[in-house]
Amino acid sequence: MNKILLVIKREYLSRVQKKSFIVMTILGPVLMAALFIVPVYLSQLSDEIKQVNILDETGWFINKFEDSDRFIFNYVYNDLETAKSELMAKKGYALVYIPRPSVSVPANAMIFSEKQVGIDLKGYIRGVMEKEVENQKLGAEIIREIRKTNPTYAIHGTDSLTGAHVVSEEILKNIKTSIKLTSIRMGESGEEKKSYAEVSMVVGLFAGILIYFFIFLFGSQVMRGVIEEKVSRIVEVIVSSVKPFQLMMGKIVGVALVGLTQFLLWVVLTLAIVSVFKATMPEAFNQAGKVEAFDAGTRIPTSANSAINYEEVEDADSLSRVIEALMSIDYGIMIFSFIFFFLGGYLLYGAMFAAIGAAVDNETDTQQFMMPVTVPLILAIVVAQFVLNNPEGPIAFWFSIIPFTSPIIMMVRIPFGVPYWELALSMVLLTVFFIAAVWMAGRIYRTGILMYGKKVSWSELGKWLFYKG
Amino acid sequence: MNFFSVKNITKRYAAHTALSNVSIEVPPQSIFGLLGPNGAGKTSLIRIINQITAPDEGEVFFGSEKLAPYHVEKIGYLPEERGLYKKMKVGEQALYLARLKGVSKADAMKRLKYWFEKFEIQAWWNKKVEELSKGMQQKVQFIVTIIHEPSLLIFDEPFSGFDPINVNLLKDEILNLRKNGATIIFSTHNMASVEELCDDIALINNSQKILDGRVKEIKKRYKTNTWSIDFDGYSGMVSEILPPGFSLVNEHTEDELRQIVVTLPGGASQNDLLWALMPRINIHTFKEVIPTMNEIFIKTVNASGRNNINQ
């Protein structure tokens, strides 16, 4: 056991010290951050002044939206259908429709447009609406609070109030508002379809692709490591000290830790880059992102924050929403599943890659064995698109149950919500399969690493499974 | 009680049998030559001793104990095909390999320092293996083989890749190890070094042991009552002055001296040969021809059939 730890340590350290690892670790977050930042930044650059119509059934927001050098707000007072056709006829940029709330305060709005609306507009509208609703709620809360402590108190003005005293955290929690913003695109013929910019899709696809990428990247690192040991002939020295199975598992686990390290560093560095960018260009994000109601020191701790609001978050456009949505999902089933399916999928494929590495003499010989192993992975990525469109359908179901594709497809499905029994079934099957794969790989590995100068066939590999120790 | 013994080992692979019913006995504190043509099964046997593979039949004993996993820490193995991690630093790598053999970090550092100084490679501690010459890599490999102070050492062609100076350095170290109590199994095709170093040998061919015993005894066993004579003072045909039954195996002339090699018939003694020759020639040297290990190797292997020799 002690020896397997030594192997893990060597495999781990020798990889994280490599230049390529360091470069990847830095480059990855830069690219990912750019993915978030560039669209925000670009949307700031458009110079055209766009006309936005506001149809406010609540009346709360009349004249609250202020014209800027990019948007001119126009308030309309007809019904929705007329407003929409007017928008189409006059080539306006977008129509913001704020329906009368069924219960209490306004909580949602719809943006109709011909083209996909920019995130800056959405962010601005959301920001203004939330701020307004929060202000109204704050007023109501303060009055209620004061009446509670002093029922006879008559309001003469707000000057006698000391905000710090009255505005408790609880109040802040109560007034915290999240506006649900749905963007709907209208075709030429007038039909409407919901735009696909939803967090669940982005998150699901992103997680699926990340797993695909990690399995390939680190699986082939295992394979190359095995080939390297074989080619440099050190393997015979090592297996005279440790069991081949220990060496193989040490390598697989060591590389898995490298993968997890890289993943965590990416997350941390991406967040760091984004927040630095946010700090240096606050105006871009305050418009695009969510406008904070209380910027000056009264911000509620994010944990409390996330618990309340993120259920409602639906669209993925604004940077901070994406990150916050990501964060909120990460703490739940998502992060657990990601780690489980990454490790499970990686172990399943990593073991197969290790066996391939052991069976060949050099990397060019790996082709014949690589093909069947990589096909399911590639298939999973292809299928992922269908799954996005129909996350509940039979394709999605079967591909997320079958272990060879489940790590990717299940990750794509999870943000849409997957029944627990399906998740459990998929995880159990994956576990069974990776144990079987590791066992089989161990048998092939043990024979293969000491076999040189021989073109190995599939039937040969089959025989190796049954050789005696 | 022998230090190490292999009893009736059989190992089969799908297509062929690598070892069939092979037994060897290695006395303590000796150098044991494991010989045989390529493909005879030496490597299979060495791998079984190292517990890299398991035999199909038979047993291996380490002293009185049956070979068990913890014995790997008492065995040092220098494989014929050797290698190190090319991208890893020399010192780091030596430390890793030592620790895999169960040496504590502090002990490993101390011993490595000693050996690196002894072999004058301490300046290479922080270099990557790929920057080292082949000879230096071999030295590093030798050090990591013996760093855990094993009581059984297995050297498979230890001298390949070394220059004569380093071969001597290594020979001295091997003899030193034996002096300090280690038992050594030595596999090589270099018969000269077998004669120089080995106390006992076993010869394996076609998966079977065909010869074993003490080197001195084997050589005695293979003597053919053949004698070599350097002489002058006679220029005629040598066969004319040999008694009947004595056969001339070889003759050649060097400077003024002629040399002949004569095999005696059964029952005849060297004195019979001397009696016959002395009246005709001036003898300068007279000595028995003792077969070299090389000759014994070739003779025995040929006799037992050499299907695999050119594999």
Interface residues (C-beta under 8 A of the other chain):
Chain A: K3 L6 V7 R10 S14 E228 E229 S232 R233 I234 V235 E236 V237 I238 V239 S240 S241 V242 K243 P244 L450 Y452 K463 Y467 K468 G469
Chain B: Y13 A14 R47 N50 Q51 I52 T53 A54 D56 P69 V72 I75 Y77 P79 E81 R82 G83 L84 Y85 K86 K87 M88 Y96 L97 R99 L100 K101 Q141 V144
